[in-house]
Amino acid sequence: VQLQAYGGGLVQAGGSLRLSCVASGSIRSVAAMGWYRQAPGKQREMVAIISNLGSTNYADSVKGRFTISRDNAKNTMFLQMNSLKPDDTAVYYCNIPAWAIRGGTDYWGQGTQVTVSS
């Protein structure tokens, strides 16, 4: 499975962006997928995770502002980001953890840059 992330860009504080992650194969049987981000000089951190049943989990820093979703028919996961802050500036990666997919391999997209100006 290959993951391709899209939708990053430059936005002013308070603005919105929608990220997409397209998988090369079916995600119907993928138990969970997620978005992570890495800011310069910082460790990669979890942003949001969604299960194949639609349950979600968010980092405290994005709760109430970001919404993760998935469309299994289109093999795509989304991250709607509202009320963006300069602290949200990072490279955003989509991920399928090894435990969530048959074959047990960790998959990462190539990353998409999100820059929020103050």
C-alpha positions as a printed Julia matrix, in Angstrom:
118×3 Matrix{Float64}:
   0.0    0.0    0.0
   1.25   3.46  -0.89
  -0.1    6.58   0.79
  -0.16   9.97  -0.91
  -0.93  13.07   1.17
  -2.3   16.25  -0.39
  -3.74  19.58   0.6
  -1.06  21.39   2.54
  -0.25  25.0    1.98
   0.18  28.45   3.45
  -2.74  29.88   5.39
  -3.26  32.74   7.82
  -4.05  32.1   11.46
  -7.73  31.37  11.86
  -7.99  29.85   8.42
  -8.77  26.32   7.29
  -7.21  23.56   5.24
  -8.35  20.09   4.28
  -5.76  17.36   3.94
  -6.37  14.19   1.96
  -4.52  10.88   2.08
  -5.14   8.56  -0.83
  -4.21   4.9   -0.54
  -3.16   2.86  -3.57
  -5.27  -0.07  -2.39
  -8.45  -0.75  -0.52
  -8.66   0.53   3.03
 -11.89  -1.28   3.91
 -10.09  -3.83   6.04
  -7.64  -1.36   7.58
  -8.44  -1.24  11.27
  -7.1    2.26  11.86
  -5.43   5.15  10.09
  -4.05   8.38  11.37
  -2.45  11.75  10.83
   0.82  12.74  12.44
   2.84  15.92  12.23
   6.42  16.99  12.75
   7.49  20.56  13.32
  11.11  21.67  12.86
  13.24  20.53  15.76
  10.42  18.53  17.32
   9.45  14.88  17.43
   6.69  13.52  15.27
   3.39  13.54  17.15
  -0.02  12.0   16.7
  -2.7   14.4   15.54
  -5.73  12.18  15.02
  -6.62   8.53  14.49
  -9.75   6.94  13.07
 -10.79   3.3   13.23
 -12.64   1.38  10.54
 -15.75   1.69  12.74
 -15.44   5.48  12.77
 -14.22   5.98  16.31
 -11.74   8.81  16.62
  -9.01  10.03  18.9
  -7.39  13.48  18.84
  -4.4   15.16  20.37
  -5.52  17.63  23.03
  -3.98  20.48  21.06
  -6.35  19.98  18.11
  -9.57  18.87  19.77
 -12.51  20.95  18.66
 -10.59  22.35  15.68
  -9.62  19.32  13.57
 -11.85  16.54  12.26
 -10.59  13.25  10.88
 -12.71  11.16   8.53
 -12.35   8.39   5.99
 -14.14   7.32   2.83
 -13.48   3.63   2.35
 -15.14   3.64  -1.07
 -12.57   6.19  -2.28
  -9.65   4.74  -0.29
  -9.14   8.18   1.19
  -8.7    9.67   4.64
  -9.22  13.33   5.4
  -8.21  15.87   8.0
 -10.31  19.02   8.15
  -8.34  21.68  10.0
 -10.15  24.8   11.2
  -9.1   27.73  13.35
  -5.49  27.08  12.45
  -2.75  28.48  14.67
   0.94  29.15  13.96
   1.73  26.22  16.3
   0.02  23.93  13.79
   2.84  24.6   11.33
   4.44  21.25  10.5
   4.79  18.55   7.91
   1.7   16.35   8.14
   1.97  12.62   7.45
  -0.69   9.99   7.03
  -0.09   6.59   8.53
  -1.37   3.05   8.7
   0.15   1.37  11.75
   1.54  -2.12  11.37
  -1.04  -3.63  13.75
  -3.95  -2.26  11.7
  -3.26  -3.92   8.37
  -2.69  -7.45   7.15
   0.98  -8.07   6.65
   2.05  -6.07   9.67
   3.93  -3.27   7.91
   3.93   0.37   9.01
   2.96   2.65   6.11
   3.66   6.39   5.83
   2.74   8.96   3.24
   5.32  11.39   1.92
   4.12  14.33   4.01
   2.52  17.62   3.13
   3.67  20.97   4.48
   1.22  23.12   6.43
   2.37  26.63   7.26
   0.22  28.95   9.35
   1.22  32.6    9.43
   0.37  34.91  12.31
